[in-house]
């Protein structure tokens, strides 16, 4: 068989109905020169290949390794000139790969925008173009569902990260490849009550702290990125009741980049003292 233009990698774990809909959205692309590699990350019940389309391959891992390992399995088996990624609970719009083609004509890494399927919020995305190494970590790094990349420019994911693995990936990609953004919606994020497998907020906090240490030199040279990272740690810590960590992180963010919003978050993290009632002993 002739190698396809695109390899779309879809990791999945124990969500067969959602995975089938995700793969259906890949098969509905206006760009038909593709293969879809569905990586079953060791689900309790093996995902069956029920599509009847030779462009779909289901690869089953013996045990679950998380999103990094599943994507690496897909990368290892990919034959396409370009790689695209789709989580099993998201959807591609029909023009997703056509949008990617437009960006890939300008750079080896192409980005699109995304929105919620129910249109509850406006389309989201960053305008990242050219050399983005100095700005990639100043905001949320583009999720992998928004990325298309030349296969020869795509490093493997660090499997020691089970959270924030996409940001770690970007730290290695951004210095090595130019980026082009096509500001059109290519991916739909679904809200659902299906089974979730992966890491929670505590694991994401730990991953952020590890990245701050691992890329200490970068963060020292990029205080805006460091401020954003510490603010993310602070907000997640506050959401999980780790108030001491939240205050330390938000204070550090505020020192690196004084912002009214960060000051407001810091104020929220400080426990309120209950006033002493008249006539009562404190």
Secondary structure, DSSP 8 states (H G I E B T S, - for coil): ----SEEEEEEESS-HHHHHHHHHHHHT-S---EEEEEEE-S-SS-----S--TTEEEEE-SS--HHHHHHHHHHHH--SSEEEE--TTEEE-TTHHHHHHHHHTT-SEEEEEEEETT-SS--B-----B--TTTTTSS----GGGEEEEGGG-----TT-SSSHHHHHHHHHTTTS-EEEEEEEEEEE----S---S--HHHHHHHHHHHHHHTHHHHHH-HHHHHHHHHHHHHHHHHTT-HHHHHHHHHHHHHHS--HHHHHHHHHHS-------TTS--
